[in-house]
Amino acid sequence: MTTVRYASLDDLDVLAPLFDAYRVFYGAQSDVAAARVFLAERLALAESVLLLAEDDGVAVGFGQLYPLFSSVGMRRTWLLNDLFVAEAARGRGVARALMHKARDHARASGAARLRLSTAHTNGAAQALYESLGYVLDTEYRGYSLAV
């Protein structure tokens, strides 16, 4: 059975390899030590919320939320920036459990919404998000600038 809880600095040893595998999935070079430092900074500075999924006490996935704000709505929004499930644990509802915990966190913090994005080619993730009520944004076009 999957349980999802808030991660802390005490969880870095199990979080860092999962975060590294997530980065590798998206084409980054593996660097577990740097992943550990990055996550430690986010937690120590309270810059993100990390969710840890466990099956029988074994870490099998994580999600990371970053706080945003809506100027128009004058309310908090959360960005579900990272979601990852270890390959051996896929298909067992781990991602869905992480998504539910992220939604519950957003609601409990009084947020107006929870946002996310995924690759155009990630059909499995898109199907999960849509099954949970997420709606594809067809009104706004996103841009980014490398600085």
C-alpha positions in Angstrom: 0.0 0.0 0.0 1.3 3.4 -0.9 1.5 6.2 1.6 2.4 9.8 0.8 3.9 12.1 3.4 5.8 15.4 3.6 9.5 14.9 3.2 12.1 16.5 5.5 15.8 16.9 5.5 16.0 13.5 7.2 14.7 11.9 3.9 17.5 13.2 1.7 19.2 9.8 1.4 16.1 8.3 -0.3 15.0 11.4 -2.1 18.2 12.2 -3.8 18.4 9.0 -5.9 14.7 9.4 -7.0 15.3 13.1 -7.9 18.4 12.1 -9.8 16.5 9.4 -11.8 13.8 12.0 -12.6 16.4 14.4 -14.0 18.0 11.6 -16.0 14.5 10.7 -17.4 14.4 14.2 -18.8 17.9 14.0 -20.3 20.1 15.5 -17.6 23.4 13.9 -16.5 23.3 11.8 -13.4 24.6 13.6 -10.3 23.2 12.2 -7.0 25.4 14.4 -4.9 24.2 17.6 -6.6 20.6 16.4 -6.4 21.0 16.0 -2.7 22.4 19.5 -2.3 19.7 21.0 -4.4 16.9 19.3 -2.4 18.6 20.2 0.9 18.6 23.8 -0.1 14.9 23.8 -1.1 13.9 22.2 2.2 16.2 24.2 4.4 15.0 27.5 2.8 11.4 26.4 2.7 11.3 27.1 -1.0 9.4 24.0 -1.9 7.2 21.3 -0.5 8.5 17.7 -1.2 6.1 14.8 -1.0 7.5 11.3 -0.6 5.6 8.2 -1.6 6.5 4.9 0.1 5.4 1.3 -0.3 5.9 -0.7 2.9 8.5 1.9 4.0 10.4 1.9 0.7 10.6 5.2 -1.1 9.1 4.8 -4.6 8.3 8.3 -5.8 8.1 12.0 -5.1 6.5 15.2 -6.0 7.8 18.7 -5.6 5.6 21.8 -5.3 6.7 25.4 -5.7 4.7 28.3 -4.4 3.4 30.9 -6.9 0.9 33.7 -6.6 -1.9 35.0 -8.9 -1.8 38.8 -9.0 -5.2 39.0 -10.7 -6.8 36.6 -8.2 -4.6 37.7 -5.3 -4.2 34.1 -4.1 -1.6 31.5 -3.8 -1.1 29.0 -6.6 1.1 25.9 -6.4 3.2 24.6 -9.3 3.6 20.8 -9.3 7.0 21.0 -10.9 8.3 17.5 -10.4 6.5 14.2 -10.3 8.4 10.9 -10.5 7.7 7.2 -9.7 10.5 4.6 -9.8 10.1 2.3 -12.7 9.6 -0.8 -10.6 6.6 0.9 -8.8 4.8 2.2 -11.9 1.3 1.1 -12.6 0.4 0.7 -8.9 -1.2 4.0 -8.3 1.8 5.8 -6.8 1.5 8.8 -9.1 -2.2 9.1 -8.4 -1.5 9.0 -4.6 1.1 11.8 -5.0 -1.3 13.9 -7.1 -4.0 13.5 -4.4 -1.6 14.6 -1.7 -0.6 17.6 -3.8 -4.2 18.6 -4.3 -4.9 18.2 -0.6 -1.9 20.4 0.2 -3.0 23.1 -2.2 -6.5 23.1 -0.7 -5.2 23.2 2.9 -3.0 26.2 2.1 -6.0 28.1 0.7 -4.6 28.1 -2.9 -6.7 29.0 -5.8 -5.3 26.3 -8.1 -2.6 23.7 -8.7 -0.7 24.0 -12.0 1.5 21.6 -13.9 3.0 21.0 -17.3 4.4 17.9 -19.0 6.0 17.0 -22.3 3.7 16.9 -25.3 4.8 13.3 -25.8 4.0 12.1 -22.3 0.7 10.5 -23.0 0.6 8.5 -19.8 1.0 11.6 -17.6 -1.6 13.5 -19.6 -4.1 10.7 -19.2 -3.5 10.6 -15.4 -3.9 14.4 -15.1 -7.1 14.5 -17.2 -8.5 11.6 -15.2 -8.0 13.7 -12.0 -9.9 16.7 -13.5 -6.9 18.8 -14.8 -7.9 20.8 -17.8 -5.5 21.6 -20.7 -4.9 25.3 -21.0 -6.0 26.4 -24.4 -6.2 30.1 -23.6 -2.6 31.0 -22.8 0.6 30.2 -24.6 3.7 29.7 -22.4 7.1 31.1 -23.2 10.5 31.0 -21.4 13.8 32.8 -21.7 17.1 31.4 -20.8 19.1 34.0 -18.8 
